[in-house]
Amino acid sequence: MSLPARAGDSNYRSRMASDLLDRRFLAVIGKGGTGKTTISASIAVHAASQGKRVLVAMAQARERMSAMLETVVIGSEVTNILPNIDAVNMDPDVCLEEYGLMILKVRALYKAVMDNRMVKGFLRAVPGMDAWSMLGKALFHVKEKTDDGRYRYDLVILDAPATGHGLQMLRVPRVITDVAPAGLLRREAEEGLQIMRDPKLSGMVVATLAEEMPTAETEELVATLQNDLKLPLARLVINNVLTPLFPGGSALVERGATVLSRSPVLEGVARAAVTRARREELQRRMIERLA
């Protein structure tokens, strides 16, 4: 695993472009609140600036990307939001309809079968079907081609759910290949798993913060992705990294703060300096663990 890339680094974009954009599928995953959507948007904009046609597929997300990029609201239908960038906020029901149409081919036949309450109830009872309908849609667009035989998208970015649900989603293809009988569902899962495990085609982009809980969760997440699911790790991105103001560590700052705090005018400054130095020290320790 390479050293983590920090979104605030001046060289972040050049490092990101070195091999990340050569892949055709990226899944951005991490603890909630670590900036997955920000990273997804950043990669999409950078890839589009390199002339790549990009699809950002959000998994039933609380949609914030449109506000972030100042575009139209992103709904359950694939929509062009910026030059070279399409986006969709995937809804399981809509994705399941698309999957049913892909299987049954004819819309009238689809409605006759899929509008049946018993059929719907059965599909809802299948563990992981919602997750697979969304992941399967994203992987379908990885393989999707235009009439002239070219891939419709050069890069598909999955803005995955937070760690627990995200891992459940990424695990579904393996479960299907293990338990499903031979047929279209199993074949699609096998093809999807093959794409996801190919380091030349796919990569997991893990988002985290240089704090105790996100770091501990990230250590477990990376181990699961690599050792259990056998998925290639493309990047570890640490968000909200503070620019170091006190490289000497908090002990030195605290000694200086003791002197400053004797003055009522500088007491507040002393407390702020100590708080900042302690945060920087924690940040350094967490980055060392993540690296």
C-alpha positions as a Markdown table, in Angstrom:
| # | Residue | x | y | z |
|---|---|---|---|---|
| 1 | Met | 0.0 | 0.0 | 0.0 |
| 2 | Ser | 1.4 | 3.4 | -0.9 |
| 3 | Leu | 1.5 | 6.2 | 1.6 |
| 4 | Pro | -1.9 | 8.0 | 2.0 |
| 5 | Ala | -2.7 | 10.9 | -0.3 |
| 6 | Arg | -4.0 | 14.0 | 1.5 |
| 7 | Ala | -6.6 | 16.0 | -0.3 |
| 8 | Gly | -4.9 | 19.2 | 0.9 |
| 9 | Asp | -1.4 | 18.4 | -0.5 |
| 10 | Ser | -0.2 | 20.5 | -3.4 |
| 11 | Asn | 0.9 | 17.3 | -5.2 |
| 12 | Tyr | -2.4 | 15.5 | -4.5 |
| 13 | Arg | -3.8 | 15.9 | -8.0 |
| 14 | Ser | -0.7 | 14.9 | -9.8 |
| 15 | Arg | -0.4 | 11.7 | -7.7 |
| 16 | Met | -4.1 | 11.0 | -8.1 |
| 17 | Ala | -3.7 | 11.2 | -11.9 |
| 18 | Ser | -0.7 | 9.0 | -12.1 |
| 19 | Asp | -2.6 | 5.7 | -12.2 |
| 20 | Leu | -6.0 | 6.2 | -10.6 |
| 21 | Leu | -7.7 | 7.5 | -13.7 |
| 22 | Asp | -6.4 | 4.5 | -15.8 |
| 23 | Arg | -9.0 | 2.4 | -14.0 |
| 24 | Arg | -12.6 | 2.1 | -15.2 |
| 25 | Phe | -14.3 | 1.6 | -11.9 |
| 26 | Leu | -13.6 | 3.2 | -8.5 |
| 27 | Ala | -15.6 | 2.7 | -5.3 |
| 28 | Val | -15.2 | 5.4 | -2.7 |
| 29 | Ile | -15.9 | 4.0 | 0.7 |
| 30 | Gly | -15.3 | 5.0 | 4.4 |
| 31 | Lys | -16.8 | 6.0 | 7.7 |
| 32 | Gly | -19.8 | 8.4 | 7.4 |
| 33 | Gly | -18.6 | 12.0 | 7.5 |
| 34 | Thr | -15.1 | 11.4 | 6.1 |
| 35 | Gly | -15.8 | 13.2 | 2.8 |
| 36 | Lys | -16.6 | 10.3 | 0.4 |
| 37 | Thr | -18.9 | 12.6 | -1.7 |
| 38 | Thr | -16.3 | 15.3 | -1.8 |
| 39 | Ile | -13.6 | 12.8 | -3.0 |
| 40 | Ser | -16.0 | 11.4 | -5.6 |
| 41 | Ala | -16.8 | 14.8 | -7.0 |
| 42 | Ser | -13.1 | 15.8 | -6.9 |
| 43 | Ile | -12.0 | 12.7 | -8.9 |
| 44 | Ala | -14.9 | 13.2 | -11.3 |
| 45 | Val | -14.1 | 16.8 | -12.1 |
| 46 | His | -10.4 | 16.0 | -12.5 |
| 47 | Ala | -11.1 | 13.0 | -14.7 |
| 48 | Ala | -13.4 | 15.1 | -16.8 |
| 49 | Ser | -10.7 | 17.8 | -17.2 |
| 50 | Gln | -8.5 | 15.1 | -18.7 |
| 51 | Gly | -11.2 | 14.4 | -21.4 |
| 52 | Lys | -12.7 | 11.3 | -19.7 |
| 53 | Arg | -16.4 | 10.6 | -19.8 |
| 54 | Val | -17.4 | 10.0 | -16.2 |
| 55 | Leu | -20.4 | 8.6 | -14.4 |
| 56 | Val | -20.8 | 9.3 | -10.6 |
| 57 | Ala | -23.2 | 6.7 | -9.1 |
| 58 | Met | -24.4 | 7.5 | -5.6 |
| 59 | Ala | -26.1 | 4.7 | -3.6 |
| 60 | Gln | -29.3 | 6.1 | -2.3 |
| 61 | Ala | -27.4 | 9.0 | -0.8 |
| 62 | Arg | -28.5 | 12.2 | 0.9 |
| 63 | Glu | -27.8 | 14.2 | -2.3 |
| 64 | Arg | -25.3 | 17.0 | -1.7 |
| 65 | Met | -23.2 | 16.8 | -4.8 |
| 66 | Ser | -25.4 | 19.1 | -6.9 |
| 67 | Ala | -24.9 | 21.9 | -4.3 |
| 68 | Met | -21.2 | 21.1 | -4.1 |
| 69 | Leu | -20.8 | 21.4 | -7.9 |
| 70 | Glu | -23.6 | 24.0 | -8.4 |
| 71 | Thr | -25.5 | 21.8 | -10.8 |
| 72 | Val | -29.0 | 20.5 | -11.3 |
| 73 | Val | -30.4 | 18.2 | -8.6 |
| 74 | Ile | -29.2 | 14.6 | -9.1 |
| 75 | Gly | -32.1 | 12.1 | -9.1 |
| 76 | Ser | -32.7 | 8.5 | -9.9 |
| 77 | Glu | -32.2 | 8.9 | -13.6 |
| 78 | Val | -28.8 | 9.3 | -15.1 |
| 79 | Thr | -28.4 | 13.1 | -15.8 |
| 80 | Asn | -25.6 | 15.1 | -17.4 |
| 81 | Ile | -24.5 | 17.7 | -14.7 |
| 82 | Leu | -21.3 | 19.1 | -16.2 |
| 83 | Pro | -19.3 | 18.6 | -19.4 |
| 84 | Asn | -18.2 | 15.0 | -19.5 |
| 85 | Ile | -19.9 | 14.2 | -16.2 |
| 86 | Asp | -23.1 | 12.3 | -15.7 |
| 87 | Ala | -24.5 | 11.5 | -12.3 |
| 88 | Val | -27.3 | 9.4 | -10.7 |
| 89 | Asn | -28.5 | 8.9 | -7.2 |
| 90 | Met | -29.5 | 5.3 | -7.4 |
| 91 | Asp | -32.8 | 4.2 | -6.0 |
| 92 | Pro | -33.2 | 0.4 | -5.4 |
| 93 | Asp | -36.7 | 0.2 | -6.8 |
| 94 | Val | -35.7 | 2.0 | -10.0 |
| 95 | Cys | -32.5 | -0.1 | -10.3 |
| 96 | Leu | -34.5 | -3.3 | -9.8 |
| 97 | Glu | -36.9 | -2.2 | -12.6 |
| 98 | Glu | -33.9 | -1.6 | -14.9 |
| 99 | Tyr | -32.5 | -5.0 | -13.9 |
| 100 | Gly | -35.9 | -6.7 | -14.6 |
| 101 | Leu | -36.1 | -5.0 | -18.0 |
| 102 | Met | -32.6 | -6.2 | -18.8 |
| 103 | Ile | -33.7 | -9.8 | -18.0 |
| 104 | Leu | -37.2 | -9.8 | -19.5 |
| 105 | Lys | -36.3 | -7.5 | -22.4 |
| 106 | Val | -39.9 | -6.5 | -23.2 |
| 107 | Arg | -41.5 | -3.8 | -21.0 |
| 108 | Ala | -45.0 | -5.3 | -21.3 |
| 109 | Leu | -43.7 | -8.7 | -20.1 |
| 110 | Tyr | -41.8 | -6.9 | -17.3 |
| 111 | Lys | -44.9 | -5.1 | -16.0 |
| 112 | Ala | -46.9 | -8.4 | -16.1 |
| 113 | Val | -44.2 | -10.1 | -14.0 |
| 114 | Met | -42.7 | -7.4 | -11.8 |
| 115 | Asp | -45.9 | -5.6 | -10.9 |
| 116 | Asn | -47.1 | -8.8 | -9.3 |
| 117 | Arg | -47.2 | -8.4 | -5.5 |
| 118 | Met | -46.0 | -11.9 | -4.9 |
| 119 | Val | -43.0 | -11.4 | -7.2 |
| 120 | Lys | -42.2 | -8.0 | -5.5 |
| 121 | Gly | -42.5 | -9.6 | -2.1 |
| 122 | Phe | -40.2 | -12.4 | -3.1 |
| 123 | Leu | -37.5 | -10.0 | -4.5 |
| 124 | Arg | -37.7 | -7.9 | -1.3 |
| 125 | Ala | -37.1 | -11.0 | 0.7 |
| 126 | Val | -33.9 | -11.9 | -1.1 |
| 127 | Pro | -31.0 | -10.8 | 1.2 |
| 128 | Gly | -28.8 | -8.1 | -0.5 |
| 129 | Met | -31.1 | -7.6 | -3.5 |
| 130 | Asp | -31.4 | -3.8 | -2.9 |
| 131 | Ala | -27.6 | -3.6 | -2.6 |
| 132 | Trp | -27.0 | -5.7 | -5.7 |
| 133 | Ser | -29.5 | -3.7 | -7.8 |
| 134 | Met | -27.5 | -0.6 | -7.1 |
| 135 | Leu | -24.0 | -2.1 | -7.4 |
| 136 | Gly | -25.1 | -4.1 | -10.4 |
| 137 | Lys | -26.3 | -0.9 | -12.1 |
| 138 | Ala | -22.9 | 0.8 | -11.5 |
| 139 | Leu | -21.1 | -2.3 | -12.9 |
| 140 | Phe | -23.5 | -2.4 | -15.9 |
| 141 | His | -22.4 | 1.1 | -16.8 |
| 142 | Val | -18.8 | 0.0 | -16.6 |
| 143 | Lys | -19.5 | -2.5 | -19.4 |
| 144 | Glu | -22.0 | -0.4 | -21.3 |
| 145 | Lys | -21.1 | 0.4 | -24.9 |
| 146 | Thr | -22.5 | 2.8 | -27.5 |
| 147 | Asp | -23.8 | 1.8 | -30.9 |
| 148 | Asp | -20.4 | 2.2 | -32.4 |
| 149 | Gly | -18.8 | -0.3 | -29.9 |
| 150 | Arg | -17.1 | 2.2 | -27.6 |
| 151 | Tyr | -17.5 | 2.3 | -23.9 |
| 152 | Arg | -20.1 | 4.9 | -22.9 |
| 153 | Tyr | -18.0 | 5.8 | -19.8 |
| 154 | Asp | -14.3 | 5.9 | -19.3 |
| 155 | Leu | -14.7 | 5.9 | -15.6 |
| 156 | Val | -17.6 | 5.0 | -13.2 |
| 157 | Ile | -17.3 | 6.2 | -9.7 |
| 158 | Leu | -19.4 | 4.5 | -7.0 |
| 159 | Asp | -20.0 | 6.9 | -4.0 |
| 160 | Ala | -20.7 | 3.9 | -1.7 |
| 161 | Pro | -22.6 | 3.9 | 1.6 |
| 162 | Ala | -20.8 | 4.3 | 4.9 |
| 163 | Thr | -18.5 | 1.5 | 6.0 |
| 164 | Gly | -20.9 | -1.2 | 7.3 |
| 165 | His | -23.5 | -0.9 | 4.5 |
| 166 | Gly | -20.7 | -0.2 | 1.9 |
| 167 | Leu | -19.0 | -3.5 | 2.8 |
| 168 | Gln | -22.3 | -5.3 | 2.6 |
| 169 | Met | -22.8 | -3.9 | -0.9 |
| 170 | Leu | -19.4 | -4.9 | -2.1 |
| 171 | Arg | -19.7 | -8.4 | -0.6 |
| 172 | Val | -23.0 | -9.2 | -2.4 |
| 173 | Pro | -21.5 | -10.4 | -5.7 |
| 174 | Arg | -19.4 | -13.0 | -3.9 |
| 175 | Val | -22.4 | -14.2 | -1.9 |
| 176 | Ile | -24.4 | -14.5 | -5.1 |
| 177 | Thr | -21.7 | -16.5 | -6.9 |
| 178 | Asp | -21.5 | -18.8 | -3.8 |
| 179 | Val | -25.2 | -19.6 | -3.4 |
| 180 | Ala | -27.1 | -18.7 | -6.6 |
| 181 | Pro | -27.9 | -21.4 | -9.1 |
| 182 | Ala | -26.5 | -21.1 | -12.7 |
| 183 | Gly | -28.3 | -18.4 | -14.6 |
| 184 | Leu | -28.3 | -14.7 | -15.5 |
| 185 | Leu | -28.1 | -13.5 | -11.9 |
| 186 | Arg | -25.1 | -15.6 | -11.1 |
| 187 | Arg | -23.4 | -14.8 | -14.4 |
| 188 | Glu | -23.8 | -11.0 | -13.9 |
| 189 | Ala | -22.4 | -11.4 | -10.3 |
| 190 | Glu | -19.4 | -13.4 | -11.6 |
| 191 | Glu | -18.7 | -10.8 | -14.3 |
| 192 | Gly | -19.1 | -8.0 | -11.7 |
| 193 | Leu | -16.7 | -9.7 | -9.3 |
| 194 | Gln | -14.2 | -10.2 | -12.0 |
| 195 | Ile | -14.2 | -6.5 | -12.8 |
| 196 | Met | -14.0 | -5.5 | -9.1 |
| 197 | Arg | -11.0 | -7.7 | -8.4 |
| 198 | Asp | -9.0 | -6.7 | -11.4 |
| 199 | Pro | -6.5 | -4.0 | -10.2 |
| 200 | Lys | -6.1 | -2.7 | -13.8 |
| 201 | Leu | -9.9 | -2.1 | -14.1 |
| 202 | Ser | -11.0 | -1.3 | -10.5 |
| 203 | Gly | -9.8 | 0.2 | -7.2 |
| 204 | Met | -11.1 | 1.0 | -3.8 |
| 205 | Val | -10.6 | 4.6 | -2.7 |
| 206 | Val | -10.8 | 4.7 | 1.1 |
| 207 | Ala | -11.8 | 8.0 | 2.8 |
| 208 | Thr | -10.8 | 8.7 | 6.4 |
| 209 | Leu | -9.9 | 11.4 | 8.9 |
| 210 | Ala | -6.7 | 11.6 | 11.0 |
| 211 | Glu | -8.7 | 11.0 | 14.2 |
| 212 | Glu | -8.9 | 8.0 | 16.6 |
| 213 | Met | -12.3 | 6.4 | 15.6 |
| 214 | Pro | -12.0 | 6.9 | 11.8 |
| 215 | Thr | -8.5 | 5.6 | 11.9 |
| 216 | Ala | -9.4 | 2.4 | 13.8 |
| 217 | Glu | -12.4 | 1.8 | 11.5 |
| 218 | Thr | -10.2 | 2.4 | 8.5 |
| 219 | Glu | -7.7 | -0.2 | 9.6 |
| 220 | Glu | -10.5 | -2.8 | 9.9 |
| 221 | Leu | -12.0 | -1.6 | 6.6 |
| 222 | Val | -8.7 | -2.0 | 4.6 |
| 223 | Ala | -8.0 | -5.4 | 6.1 |
| 224 | Thr | -11.5 | -6.6 | 5.1 |
| 225 | Leu | -11.3 | -5.1 | 1.6 |
| 226 | Gln | -7.9 | -6.7 | 0.9 |
| 227 | Asn | -7.9 | -10.0 | 2.9 |
| 228 | Asp | -11.6 | -11.0 | 2.9 |
| 229 | Leu | -13.1 | -9.5 | -0.3 |
| 230 | Lys | -9.8 | -9.5 | -2.3 |
| 231 | Leu | -10.5 | -6.1 | -3.7 |
| 232 | Pro | -7.6 | -3.9 | -4.9 |
| 233 | Leu | -6.9 | -0.8 | -2.8 |
| 234 | Ala | -6.2 | 2.2 | -5.1 |
| 235 | Arg | -5.9 | 5.1 | -2.6 |
| 236 | Leu | -6.2 | 6.1 | 1.0 |
| 237 | Val | -7.3 | 9.7 | 1.2 |
| 238 | Ile | -7.1 | 11.6 | 4.5 |
| 239 | Asn | -9.4 | 14.6 | 4.6 |
| 240 | Asn | -9.3 | 17.7 | 6.9 |
| 241 | Val | -5.6 | 17.5 | 7.5 |
| 242 | Leu | -4.4 | 20.5 | 9.5 |
| 243 | Thr | -1.4 | 22.4 | 8.3 |
| 244 | Pro | 1.2 | 21.9 | 11.0 |
| 245 | Leu | 1.9 | 25.0 | 13.0 |
| 246 | Phe | 3.8 | 23.4 | 15.9 |
| 247 | Pro | 6.2 | 20.7 | 14.4 |
| 248 | Gly | 8.0 | 20.5 | 17.8 |
| 249 | Gly | 5.1 | 18.8 | 19.4 |
| 250 | Ser | 2.6 | 19.7 | 22.2 |
| 251 | Ala | 5.1 | 19.4 | 25.1 |
| 252 | Leu | 7.1 | 22.4 | 24.0 |
| 253 | Val | 4.0 | 24.4 | 23.3 |
| 254 | Glu | 2.6 | 23.6 | 26.7 |
| 255 | Arg | 5.7 | 24.9 | 28.4 |
| 256 | Gly | 5.5 | 28.1 | 26.4 |
| 257 | Ala | 1.8 | 28.3 | 27.2 |
| 258 | Thr | 2.5 | 28.1 | 30.9 |
| 259 | Val | 4.5 | 31.3 | 30.6 |
| 260 | Leu | 2.0 | 33.1 | 28.4 |
| 261 | Ser | -0.9 | 32.2 | 30.6 |
| 262 | Arg | 0.5 | 34.3 | 33.4 |
| 263 | Ser | -0.7 | 37.3 | 31.3 |
| 264 | Pro | -4.5 | 37.7 | 31.3 |
| 265 | Val | -4.3 | 39.2 | 27.8 |
| 266 | Leu | -2.5 | 36.1 | 26.4 |
| 267 | Glu | -4.2 | 33.4 | 28.4 |
| 268 | Gly | -6.7 | 32.7 | 25.6 |
| 269 | Val | -4.0 | 32.5 | 23.0 |
| 270 | Ala | -2.1 | 30.1 | 25.2 |
| 271 | Arg | -5.1 | 27.8 | 25.5 |
| 272 | Ala | -5.8 | 27.9 | 21.8 |
| 273 | Ala | -2.1 | 27.1 | 21.0 |
| 274 | Val | -2.2 | 24.1 | 23.4 |
| 275 | Thr | -5.4 | 22.7 | 21.9 |
| 276 | Arg | -4.0 | 23.1 | 18.3 |
| 277 | Ala | -0.7 | 21.5 | 19.2 |
| 278 | Arg | -2.5 | 18.5 | 20.8 |
| 279 | Arg | -4.7 | 18.1 | 17.7 |
| 280 | Glu | -1.6 | 18.2 | 15.5 |
| 281 | Glu | 0.2 | 15.6 | 17.7 |
| 282 | Leu | -2.9 | 13.2 | 17.5 |
| 283 | Gln | -3.0 | 13.8 | 13.7 |
| 284 | Arg | 0.7 | 12.8 | 13.3 |
| 285 | Arg | 0.1 | 9.6 | 15.2 |
| 286 | Met | -3.0 | 8.7 | 13.2 |
| 287 | Ile | -1.2 | 9.4 | 9.9 |
| 288 | Glu | 1.7 | 7.2 | 11.0 |
| 289 | Arg | -0.8 | 4.4 | 11.8 |
| 290 | Leu | -2.6 | 4.8 | 8.5 |
| 291 | Ala | 0.6 | 4.9 | 6.5 |
